Amino acid sequence: MASVQWHARVRKYGAELQRCQLEATPVEQGDYHPLKPIIVTDSRSRRGGRKGSTSSSSSSSSSVAMDPLSSMMEGTDPLSLFAAASASEVPTLSHSSSSVELGRKQRENEDEVGADFEPWSAKRGEILSRFTTTEKLSINLFMGSEKNKASSPSSAVSEKVRTRLEELDDLEEGSQRELLNLSQQDYVKRIEELNQSLKEAWASDQKVKALKIVIQCSKLLSDTSVIQFYPSKFVLITDILDTFGRLVYERIWSMCSDPRPQPDSFSVEDVNDTAKETCLNWFFKIASIRELIPRLYVEAAILKCNRFLNKTGIQETLPRLTAMIRGIGDPLVAVYARAYLCRVGMEVAPHLKDSLNKNFFDLLASFRQIHSDTVQNQLVIQRVEIPVYLTLYSPAIHWILQCVAYRAPDVLLTEMMERCKKLGNNALLLNSVMWAFRPEFVAARATDFIGMIKDCDEAGFPKHLLFGSLGRSLACADPAESERLPILNEAWKVITKVRSPQDYINCAEIWVEFTCRHFTKREVNTVLADIIKHMTPDRAFEDAYPQLQSVMKKILTYFHNFSVLFSMEKFLPFMDMFQKDSVRVEVCKSIMEVFIKHQQELTRDPVILNALLHVCKTMHDSVNALTVEDEKRSLALLINGFIRMVSFGRDFEQQLSFCVEARATFCNLETVIIQLIHTVNQLAMETKRVMGGNHSRKTAAFVRACAAYSFITIPSLTSIFSRLHLYLLSGQVALANQCLSQADAFLKAAVSILPEVPRTISVEGKQRSSEAFLLDFINSFLSTLLVVPDHPEQGVLYLVRGLLNMVQDYTWEDNSDAKVRVYISALPLLAAMSQENYLYTIPKVDSNETLYGGDPKFVAEISRLCETLIGQVLDHLKTLGREEGVRRQGSIAFALFSVLLAHGDLRNNKLNQLAVNLWNLSHKNGYCDTRTSVRTLEHIKQQAQQPELSHLSDMLLRLSLQSRA
């Protein structure tokens, strides 16, 4: 088997291609159209008669287009079957009952709070983060005495009642726990511990202790000693109240008779006497609480439990609780009590609008208390300014107005607005109205609101905050077109006078969206100039990066034409305010993301190119040794998107100059360098397309300049496979442009760095063998070598020999067959090189078929090289036989057999016998895939029918299938 004479069979590629084409079948035009639906005739026979009966069968035909997807699922969709089964079990309602049910559901939907209502939970976090303090806080708790109240088993019912009443008295007269000098963090922790204690007491059936905790926590809401922390305290305490209300409700509901009704669907008739008695007991306990504030809050917490007693319980209780709040003297405590009552009311009975409205009108009636002497003295003691104090009301008033305004008619909103006008110093209310009312309502009356803002007292509530609230509404809804410019002018007159940079940017950031949405670059440029003017002194911009980023985001949302954007005089100076590296990079990334998303056409605009080069350079320069790969990949993706959008048309030299500049600018991002090399190769091919292959001296010089760019740049890459593939690609481009010496240099460079390929490479962060990648590259390289002419100063097939020598010397993995697989892959190339006419060529490039013209010496040289390669493969097969590598031996033997079958001249007896031996060897131990073997034999049988391949018939008789014993 070691002595082999290679003879490549003569290939007639044109005839082979013709035989492989599908046979055309004539079709009448009326019978077929590719878009015409397939008509399926379905014939079914009914088998209802006895066996042997001829009259019991009939057929039906239907010409209906059958959907293959629906037919596959017909009758087997489990969800459809379940729905059908459920439908069959539900009794059919009459028309009248269906209408009643539909009407009832419609009314329920109207009464429910929809997704368009912002829940309290969405505001909770913002309140806790906004209203903080550095002062020391205290908690005073009266948790009851620990005296033993256990009674003997024989005690009468009256004794139990007396004991329970004593416990209730003890709720307020017991032992005192006072925690002083708590930081805000400690205070929050203590409140959370009380919430947990409540749950634990309830779980251990200590209901009275749980009620004690709730009452004492509610009393904390009457304490305003650290007034600026009160809104956050309210949030924390009401969390405990919510927990208590839920536990009581679930306890009573669990006592209802089985089967238990669903929580939101039962009626009073479904509640048994035990549950009702327990519910009444809870209300009686709460009614015995002496202090107003804890009694009010705790009863509000279990308001939902009224549903267990009667249908109108909630409707009767809400007005009473609303009236109780009038007894609270502190206006801040009162407004938050109203907010909690409105919150509970919206959860359990959102359709009872009257109580919500009453809370709001009571708020208006008591609004003058804010400016009373009592409040003013308290503020002096705590050293709190009036504007700061008024902001403490905002969360509560916002919530009350949100509840009132939810799905309210414009008539009611207008009435509320008029009532606010009649109050003096109504800035706080006006601010909440603009926050809570529908943006469309505010936008339609924007001019009226501006007039009301002007009439407000600047000392009590800053006007820029009012304009900020107005701006939020106008960002969501548009005022009349004729009013837009006057509105902007009036607003900016106030905003630009704000002295505090932080207050200024907070308000200006809101109005930037209104400006971008309705005006041109001139107005936006004016706004940016004003922002720069206010934020530059004392480097105030360093404390306002979030707001400045928001301004940039809003500008980019409305300006997608980058020619317009960069033509703004103040846009780039505005960007210069982002001097913190991390923020600056984020801003640059946002600019590039918008450019890539919205830039539709290629650009050569120098304004855009210079600006975006600067932006991309900023991103690139942020890369250092600590930058993670994901961040590098993200930046490179954005920069590559920019590079792909740059085109100078037929000014190819300018395009190449841009790539040269970009290479120097983005040298630290390898992915960008790879993109630039691809761009230059595309540029060279575009030159060929435009010139139609008629290269002038100038064009040839340009193509060589492109090749030089790639040849100089590729060695800078660290990825070995990137270098290999780019050398190959650049060599192919050079060949296509008839630059033979450049192509030769690229291909030789690729061969020369093959020894540098490591045995393992990192793929997506994991180390993997490089063999598969190397074999893939070598196969691509071999396919290119068919069209590469030999260098006149080198030997025959010098590139093929150089590649094979590198493969011979390369250190492959242990127990690897990669080297011989390369040898097997080289045989089809050498067989193709020995043909008179090559399978493919490059226009205007004379490959070896032209240079040698089928010279017998050239063909003999190819044959000797093939024989050497086959000998190497056969030696390897012998080695595998000795090393018990029979599975690998069979795979390689079959691969070589396939090459000999496709490319060898099997009329040669020795080559024919070698093919048979390889077949037998591959099947010797039964590891060869049977289906593949069967298809191969069928292929040989078909090939043997051709006159020039008739000798395969004899060989076919000698090939047999063997299964593994």
ABEGO torsion letter per residue (X at the ends): XABBBBBBBBBBAAAAAAAABBBBBBBBAAABBAABBBBBBBBBBBAABBBGBAAABBBBBBBBBBBAAAAAABGABAAAAAAAAAAAABBBBBAAAAAAAAAAAAAAAAABBBAABBBAAAAAAAAAAABBBABBBBBBBBAEBABBABBBAABBAAAAAAAAAAAAAAAAABBBBBBBGBBAAAAAAAAAAAAAAAAAAAAAGBAAAAAAAAAAAAAAAABAABAAAAAAAAAAAAAAAAAAAAAAAAAAAAABBOBBBBAAABBAAABBAAAAAAAAAAAAAAAABABAAAAAAAAAAAAAAAAAABAAAAAAAAAAAAAAAAABABAAAAAAAAAAAAAAAAAABAABAAAAAAAAAAAAAAAAAAABAAAAAAAAAAGBBAAAAAAAAAAAAAAAAAAAABGBBAAAAAAAAAAAAABBGAAAAAAAAAAABBAAAAAAAAAAAAAAAAABBAAABBAAAAAAAAAAAAAABBBBAAAAAAAAAAAAAAAAABABAAAAAAAAAAAAAAAAAABBAAAAAAAAAAAAAAAABGGAAAAAAAAAAAAAAAAAAABABAAAAAABAAAAAAAAABABAAAAAAAAAAAAAAAAAABABBBABAAAAAAAAAAAAAAAAABBAABBAAAAAAAAAAAAAAAAABBAEABAAAAAAAAAAAAAAAAABAAAAAAAAAAAAAAAAAAAAAAGGBBBAAAAAAAAAAAAAAAAAAAABABAAAAAAAAAAAAAAAAAAGBAAAAAAAAAAAAAAAAABBABBBBGGBBBBAAAAAAAAAAAAAAAAAABBBBAABBBGAAAAAAAAAAAABBBBBGBAAAAAAAAAAAAAAAAAABABBABBBBGBBBAAAAAGGBAAAAAAAAAAAAAAAAAAAAAAAAAAAAGBAAAAAAAAAAAAAAAAAABBAABAAAAAAAAAAAAAAAAAGABBAAAAAAAAAAAAAAAABAAAAAAAAAAAABBBBBBX
